[in-house]
Amino acid sequence: MRQDSVIKKEEGTNSAKWYVRLWEGFKIKHPNLSQFLVFFILSNGVTLLQMAMFAVLYNFILSKTALVEVAFQHWNIFGLKNFEGTLYYMFDYAAGAISDGGGGGLAYFLSMQITLALAQVVNFFAQRNITFKSNSNPWRAAAWYLVAYVVISLLAAAALGIYKQPLYSLFIDVLKWGNVGQQIANAVVWIITCAISFWVFFPIFKVIFKRKPENPED
């Protein structure tokens, strides 16, 4: 039995080494594609983390507070209106629980922004150190990352103001899925929001996460 265990362990080690060699060879032949694949995996991992944090913060903490009844509706641009005729807001979180037809109020806004900020901190270090292996000035990269984060967050918020309410109405009111529908809508909203960030951030990371040769002769 012990000899069989040793053989299986050696086989597992050899298999792991084979996969490592295969990946290293792939990175040499396709550096940009391999970098994108690592970025894709890490981004999805951070997205799942972000969704989990949001679910905990909103569903179990902030939705139980009076913040749900505090409307957060700001930045109506040039009097624009939604399809149903109501005013369009870049940040549109009407007062009231989502299950009751409201927008989650300040509780939803804070839950989204807090978890988004925490996830981006994790994403910054993961992408810088693992995906791009950057050795450039971290403070300069962080400053540009912050600028990009603010701009992309505003763009994502502008899009969210358009599709958020119809999605919740679909899953809760039209399909009548109640709390399950609310959770599905939460997930869909997060996937769309993160997808916007995902496709915009990769080219930005390529610029701000530079890797300079450690030896000038390299």
Secondary structure by P-SEA (a helix, b strand, c coil): caaaaaaaaaaaaaaaaaaaaaaaaaaaacaaaaaaaaaaaaaaaaaaaaaaaaaaaccccccccccccbbbbcccccccccccccbbbccccccccccccccccaaaaaaaaaaaaaaaaaaaaaaacccccccccaaaaaaaaaaaaaaaaaaaaaaaaccaaaaaaaaccccccaaaaaaaaaaaaaaaaaaaaaaaaaaaaaaaaccccccccc
